């Protein structure tokens, strides 16, 4: 059975530091006809569960713990029995949204999460959030970057728990080292490639945000 990547867009709000914004989030489902993982259970557990159908959900992986990426994770876990995975450095953010529900497992840099022929290697890429991670599968030629790298530049670093020099280091050292034709599947908006974004690094640094 061939592993494939499915894409769902869900809508809701992002709240941090006293502000709230309307957002559309990318939810990624990776697997085959029998089992899948979900990357970022955003906003709508019902819509995600419907997209999964009768397949077995083996993991709910959080690229980071901003509320718009994790708000539906506990409900989806309860419906499916799947464990929630988060990098421990993002627990302060997680607790803002889910004070009474711990993640089930901790993500660690270099760890590989396997499902249905996909091998997702965890890259710890702090900056947008302390525990932000990207998930790289060389066989699929894809990296799931959450809010670390978008088409057009780094994720936002103007709010609590974020840092611009740190996200630049993460992108330069961890992401731009990947093959140029690697498809970048982001937490919001359109996909891009490593090769399309790499030439802009110095411009981002000069811009400083």
N, C-alpha and C positions, 0 to 999 in steps of 0.2 A: 504494500500500500504506500503510495507516494505521499510524503509529507508536504503540506501546503500551508500557506499563510492566508488567513481570512481577516478582513478589516471591517470593524463596526465603529460608527461615530455615535456617541451619546452626548447629551446636552445637560448642563446643570450650572452650578456656580462654584467659583473658587473664592475662598475666604482666608485672609491672613492679615495680621496687623490692623484689625479693625475695619478693613475694606472688603467688599464683596463684588465680584465681577461675573457676568455671564460668560460661559466658555463652552466650546465644543471639544470633546476629547476623543482621541483615537484609542480604541480597544483592539488589541491584536490577539487573535486565536491561532495557535500553531499546533498542528497535529495532522491526523489522518481521519479515516472514517470511524475509528474505534476510540481513540483517546486524544486529548488535547491539553494544552496549558493556555491560561489566559494571562496576558501581560496588561496590567493596569485595569482593574475592575472599576470603571468610572460610572457613577451616577445611576445606572439603571440595571439592577440585578436581573429583572425579568427579561429585558431585551438580550442581555448576554446569555442567560440560560436558554432562551429560545434559539439563539444562534448556535449554541453548543448542541442542542437537540438531545438525542439519546446517547451521545458519546460520553465516555468517562472523563471527567475533569480531574487531572492529576495534580495540578498546582495552580495557585493564583499568585503570580509574581508581581510585586510592586516595584516599579523603577525608583520611586521615592514616595514620601508620605504626605505630600500636600493633599488636602482633603479631596480635591477633584479627581485624584488618581486612585483613592482608596475608599471613597465613601460607600461604594456598593460591595466591597470585599467581604465583610462579615455576613451579609445577607446571602451572597453567592456561595460562600463557604457552608453556610447552614443548609442551603438547598441541596448542595452537591456532595458534601462531605470532604471537599478538597481543602488541603492546608494552605494557609496564607504565608508567603515568604517575604521578608523585609530585611534590609540591612540594619543592624542594630544601632548605627549612628543616627538613624532617623526616628528613634523612639520618642524624642521630645515632640516632634511634629505629629507622629501617630497618635499620641495621647491627647492632643487637642481635639481630634475627631472621634476617637474610640477609646475613651478613658477606661472602659470596663471590659475591653476585649484585647488580649495580647495577640500578636502574630504567632503562628505555630512554629515557624522555623526561621533561622537567621541565614541570610545570604552572606557569602564570603567571597572576596576577590579570588578569581581563579577557579571557583567551583563550577562544575558542569551539571546542568539540569537536563536530563534526557527524557524525551517523550516521542513516541511514534516515529523514530528515526531522526529526530532533530536533536542536536547537541548544543544547548545554549550555554555559552561560557560567560560567567559573571565578571564584568569589568567594573570595579569600584571607581566612580567618576564624580567625586564631590565637587561642590561649587554652587550649583543651583540649590542643593540641599546637602547636608553633611553625609547622608547615607545614600545619595543618588547612585544608581548603577545603570550600566548599559548591558545588553545581552547580545552576544555575537555568535553567530553560527556560520562558520566558513563554508560548510556544505551548501547552505542556502544562499551564501553571498550577501548576507543581511546582518545589520546591527540595529537593534531596537534601542533608541537613545532616550526615551522618556522626554524630559525637558532639558537635557544636557546640551544637545545640538539640534538645531532646526535648519530648514532650508533658509539660508540667509544669516545664520549666526548662532551664537551661544544662547542658552536659556537665560531668563532674567535673573539678576543678582541684586536687585535693589531692596529686597525685603529681609526680614529676620532669617537667620540661619543660612544665609547665602554669602558668597564672596567671589568677586570677579577674578582676581588673580588665580584663585584656586580652580575655577571652572576653565580658565584658559590653559592651565597646566594639564588638567584632565583631558581636554580636547586634543591638545598638542601631543601629549605623551601616550595616550591610550587609544584615541579614535583616529587621528590623522596618520597613525602608524599602520592602520589597516589597509588592505589593497584598495586602490582608487576606485575600482568598479563596485565596491561594496555599497549596497543600497541602504540608505539611512531611513529607517521607519520611525517617525517621531511621535511625541505625545500629543501634539496638536498640529493641524495643517498638513501640507503636502510632504511627500517623501522627497529625498534628494540622494546624492551619492557623496562618498568621501572625496572623490576627485573633484566634484563641483565646488565643495566647500573649502578644501585645503588651501587654495591660492589666496583666500581672503583673511587668513589668520592675522597677518600684520595689520590689516585694516581694522579688524576687530579690536586688537590691542591698542591701536592709536585712538580709536573711538572711546575705549575705556568703559564700555558698558554693554 
